[in-house]
Amino acid sequence: MAKKKENSVLSAYAIGNENYEVIISQSKEIAWYWFRDNAGYTNEQMKKFNIWAFDIEKKVYIKNYKEVSAKEIVKEVQELNSFTGFPIVAFEKSSDQEYFTNWYTSWNAEDSKN
């Protein structure tokens, strides 16, 4: 069995502009390339997006779930049978919404205690 990487080597990076996704990755470069490849963007299209460090400890409100940090999401997804490794999208934010959303929390909301 492969040893899981320590959480301490993981960071959070936001990619986008008014709308953005927060990606958990081992480096900014890995997050950039992973986002590009998974979203199907070209290098030219990626130049239109900003990428910045996102505080992994910062609590955000995820609609229909709870207030949670990217670090807490890391722990939660590592416990899933479907977890295969990083990078992952922790959550996403649209400029027209005051809250964050996420695919993981949409089906896991019934497990929330908050």
Secondary structure by P-SEA (a helix, b strand, c coil): cccccccccbbbbbccccbbbbbbcccaaaaaaaaaaaacccccccccbbbbbccccbbbbccccccccaaaaaaaaaaccccccccccccccccccccccccccccccccccc
